Amino acid sequence: MKIMSIFLIFCIVMPILGQPLPHGEALKGRWKYSDFEKPEVCKSCHVDIYQQWTQSMMSQSYTHHWDEIEYFDLAVAHAEKVPSLKDAVDGCNGCHAPLAYMAGDVPPPRPAANSRANEGVSCDVCHTIRAIGSDPPVNFSYVASPGRVKYGAKPGLKSPHHDTEMLDIYTQTEFCGNCHNEKNPYDIWVKSTQLEWKEGPYAEQGVTCMQCHMPKALGKNATMAKEDMVAQHLFHGAHDPGKVAGTVEIRMHPEEREVPYDATVAIKVQLFNAKTGHKFPSGSVEDRILWLHVTAVDANGKEYHLPVDKKDFDGEAYTIASDELAYQDMGVPRGIANFAGVGRDGVPVGDRIFRMPYLDPEGRMTIMQWNTKSLGVDYRIGPRETKIETYTWQLPDDIPVGKITFKAQLNYQKLVKPVADFLNVPADESEIMVVNTATTYIEVYE
């Protein structure tokens, strides 16, 4: 097995045909925009695939409103004040605006200028990658080779417009890891989705990224092609309510079903990550928040909020919602001296949060991944992992006899709302997506 591993690394990393394999920062300014075909050229034959791509985040990787605000109002502004950050901030484009990065057009014009940076991760970007330049893949480690040959996962395909060639890398998760693994200037893994997959149960079973995010269905991959199983270019993930829904299954139960009116009750909630091949949330973990909200409604319809029981593990304070302030380092790019910060969580105090905090050089929580010097406790939910949360509640003195219904709701936001509000990010980026719910009950007697 060791010999085989060495051989695979040699095939991925070593030069092809004796030529160097520039990747990562070596791609900056290496090509011209005109070396890459526009997506509309591909549309003429690959109609379905083109339309799928236009609705995916791949096509919006540069034009998406939060990405624009984060890049220009935080990252670029920060690099202007701290020049040592420029290379890292330029590198954002290696994945978000790869054509601009490879053309040396950094920072690119804003999306309103409608430059070719707006094409995002286009057809020709992905299908002219001929190798992966590092092991593990990280920080746009793809090796680009624009031209007549288009690479993919199927052998023997013919096209009247271009040549085709099958490469094994198009079936490997390392292909995705080129951009879904990232290290920052402090050598911190600020994105590690492919590595999370590799360490989990799905890797052992050969269930790849593509099987979940590019599922196959019977169809044609081009207008002149025969019907076959075709990978759908949906790339649906953290921004897709349909993908997020049901990611984690929830069940709950009381320790006792019938209790006296003066009892202390305990409710247990089980959360099982049944759907993701990596941790949830993953990717831009610094932005995202996943939390469990538990309520009780008594026989008269009065609602109560139940805070989670503490488990007393290191760093737990970051996983229980509070009203404290955080993200003070945003004050530097925003030009605000002694910035007090904004709300850390923006969710009901006492709710359990499943997250991994990113900490700036001063140990404060940050959403600026390039300014992350350390990581806090990782309390996300791993693939096929079950977490159990307990809610102990002393019944109020005035609780009526009868049924009390408990509800657990797991909520997700792509961006912490206080940050979204502070930066004037459109509301849809911080809207609540309901992942799942569960209910149970007890009977109160005198």
Secondary structure as the mmCIF struct_conf table of DSSP 4:
data_model
#
loop_
_struct_conf.conf_type_id
_struct_conf.id
_struct_conf.beg_label_comp_id
_struct_conf.beg_label_asym_id
_struct_conf.beg_label_seq_id
_struct_conf.end_label_comp_id
_struct_conf.end_label_asym_id
_struct_conf.end_label_seq_id
HELX_RH_AL_P HELX_RH_AL_P1 LYS A 2 VAL A 13
BEND BEND1 MET A 14 MET A 14
HELX_LH_PP_P HELX_LH_PP_P1 PRO A 15 PRO A 15
STRN STRN1 ILE A 16 ILE A 16
TURN_TY1_P TURN_TY1_P1 LEU A 17 GLY A 18
STRN STRN2 GLN A 19 GLN A 19
HELX_RH_3T_P HELX_RH_3T_P1 GLY A 24 LEU A 27
TURN_TY1_P TURN_TY1_P2 LYS A 28 GLY A 29
BEND BEND2 ARG A 30 TRP A 31
HELX_RH_3T_P HELX_RH_3T_P2 TYR A 33 ASP A 35
BEND BEND3 PHE A 36 PHE A 36
HELX_RH_AL_P HELX_RH_AL_P2 PRO A 39 LYS A 43
TURN_TY1_P TURN_TY1_P3 SER A 44 CYS A 45
HELX_RH_AL_P HELX_RH_AL_P3 VAL A 47 THR A 54
TURN_TY1_P TURN_TY1_P4 GLN A 55 GLN A 55
BEND BEND4 SER A 56 SER A 56
TURN_TY1_P TURN_TY1_P5 MET A 57 THR A 63
BEND BEND5 HIS A 64 HIS A 64
HELX_RH_AL_P HELX_RH_AL_P4 HIS A 65 GLU A 68
HELX_RH_PI_P HELX_RH_PI_P1 ILE A 69 VAL A 76
HELX_RH_AL_P HELX_RH_AL_P5 ALA A 77 LYS A 81
BEND BEND6 VAL A 82 VAL A 82
HELX_RH_3T_P HELX_RH_3T_P3 PRO A 83 LEU A 85
HELX_RH_AL_P HELX_RH_AL_P6 LYS A 86 GLY A 91
TURN_TY1_P TURN_TY1_P6 CYS A 92 CYS A 92
HELX_RH_AL_P HELX_RH_AL_P7 ASN A 93 HIS A 96
BEND BEND7 ALA A 97 ALA A 97
HELX_RH_AL_P HELX_RH_AL_P8 PRO A 98 MET A 102
TURN_TY1_P TURN_TY1_P7 ALA A 103 GLY A 104
BEND BEND8 PRO A 107 PRO A 107
HELX_LH_PP_P HELX_LH_PP_P2 PRO A 108 ARG A 110
HELX_RH_3T_P HELX_RH_3T_P4 PRO A 111 ALA A 113
HELX_RH_3T_P HELX_RH_3T_P5 ARG A 116 GLU A 119
BEND BEND9 VAL A 121 VAL A 121
HELX_RH_AL_P HELX_RH_AL_P9 CYS A 123 CYS A 126
TURN_TY1_P TURN_TY1_P8 HIS A 127 THR A 128
STRN STRN3 ILE A 129 ILE A 132
BEND BEND10 SER A 134 PRO A 136
BEND BEND11 ASN A 139 PHE A 140
STRN STRN4 TYR A 142 ALA A 144
BEND BEND12 GLY A 147 ARG A 148
STRN STRN5 VAL A 149 GLY A 152
BEND BEND13 ALA A 153 ALA A 153
BEND BEND14 PRO A 155 GLY A 156
BEND BEND15 PRO A 160 HIS A 162
STRN STRN6 ASP A 163 MET A 166
HELX_RH_3T_P HELX_RH_3T_P6 ASP A 168 THR A 171
BEND BEND16 GLN A 172 GLN A 172
HELX_RH_AL_P HELX_RH_AL_P10 THR A 173 HIS A 180
STRN STRN7 ASN A 181 LYS A 183
TURN_TY1_P TURN_TY1_P9 PRO A 185 TYR A 186
BEND BEND17 ASP A 187 ASP A 187
STRN STRN8 TRP A 189 SER A 192
HELX_RH_AL_P HELX_RH_AL_P11 THR A 193 LYS A 198
TURN_TY1_P TURN_TY1_P10 GLU A 199 GLU A 199
BEND BEND18 GLY A 200 GLY A 200
HELX_RH_AL_P HELX_RH_AL_P12 PRO A 201 GLU A 204
TURN_TY1_P TURN_TY1_P11 GLN A 205 GLY A 206
HELX_RH_AL_P HELX_RH_AL_P13 CYS A 209 HIS A 213
BEND BEND19 MET A 214 MET A 214
STRN STRN9 LYS A 216 GLY A 219
BEND BEND20 ASN A 221 ALA A 222
TURN_TY1_P TURN_TY1_P12 THR A 223 MET A 224
BEND BEND21 ALA A 225 ALA A 225
HELX_LH_PP_P HELX_LH_PP_P3 LYS A 226 GLU A 227
STRN STRN10 ASP A 228 ALA A 231
TURN_TY1_P TURN_TY1_P13 HIS A 233 LEU A 234
TURN_TY1_P TURN_TY1_P14 ALA A 238 HIS A 239
HELX_RH_AL_P HELX_RH_AL_P14 PRO A 241 VAL A 244
TURN_TY1_P TURN_TY1_P15 ALA A 245 GLY A 246
BEND BEND22 THR A 247 THR A 247
STRN STRN11 VAL A 248 PRO A 254
BEND BEND23 GLU A 255 GLU A 255
BEND BEND24 ARG A 257 ARG A 257
STRN STRN12 GLU A 258 PRO A 260
TURN_TY1_P TURN_TY1_P16 TYR A 261 ASP A 262
STRN STRN13 THR A 264 ASN A 273
BEND BEND25 LYS A 275 LYS A 275
BEND BEND26 GLY A 277 HIS A 278
STRN STRN14 PHE A 280 PHE A 280
BEND BEND27 PRO A 281 PRO A 281
BEND BEND28 GLY A 283 SER A 284
TURN_TY1_P TURN_TY1_P17 VAL A 285 ASP A 287
STRN STRN15 ILE A 289 VAL A 297
TURN_TY1_P TURN_TY1_P18 ALA A 299 ASN A 300
STRN STRN16 GLU A 303 LEU A 306
HELX_LH_PP_P HELX_LH_PP_P4 PRO A 307 LYS A 310
TURN_TY1_P TURN_TY1_P19 ASP A 314 GLY A 315
HELX_RH_3T_P HELX_RH_3T_P7 GLU A 316 THR A 319
STRN STRN17 ILE A 320 ILE A 320
STRN STRN18 LEU A 325 ALA A 326
HELX_RH_3T_P HELX_RH_3T_P8 GLN A 328 MET A 330
HELX_RH_AL_P HELX_RH_AL_P15 GLY A 331 ARG A 334
TURN_TY1_P TURN_TY1_P20 GLY A 335 GLY A 335
TURN_TY1_P TURN_TY1_P21 ALA A 337 ASN A 338
STRN STRN19 VAL A 342 GLY A 343
BEND BEND29 ARG A 344 ARG A 344
BEND BEND30 VAL A 347 VAL A 347
TURN_TY1_P TURN_TY1_P22 VAL A 349 GLY A 350
STRN STRN20 ARG A 352 ILE A 353
STRN STRN21 TYR A 358 LEU A 359
TURN_TY1_P TURN_TY1_P23 PRO A 361 GLU A 362
BEND BEND31 GLY A 363 GLY A 363
STRN STRN22 MET A 365 MET A 365
BEND BEND32 ILE A 367 ILE A 367
HELX_RH_3T_P HELX_RH_3T_P9 GLN A 369 ASN A 371
STRN STRN23 SER A 374 LEU A 375
HELX_LH_PP_P HELX_LH_PP_P5 ARG A 380 ARG A 380
STRN STRN24 ILE A 381 ILE A 381
HELX_LH_PP_P HELX_LH_PP_P6 GLY A 382 GLY A 382
TURN_TY1_P TURN_TY1_P24 PRO A 383 ARG A 384
STRN STRN25 THR A 386 GLN A 394
HELX_LH_PP_P HELX_LH_PP_P7 LEU A 395 PRO A 396
TURN_TY1_P TURN_TY1_P25 ASP A 397 ASP A 398
HELX_LH_PP_P HELX_LH_PP_P8 ILE A 399 PRO A 400
BEND BEND33 VAL A 401 VAL A 401
STRN STRN26 GLY A 402 GLN A 413
BEND BEND34 LYS A 414 LEU A 415
HELX_RH_AL_P HELX_RH_AL_P16 LYS A 417 PHE A 422
TURN_TY1_P TURN_TY1_P26 LEU A 423 ASN A 424
HELX_RH_3T_P HELX_RH_3T_P10 ALA A 427 SER A 430
HELX_LH_PP_P HELX_LH_PP_P9 GLU A 431 ILE A 432
STRN STRN27 MET A 433 TYR A 445
#
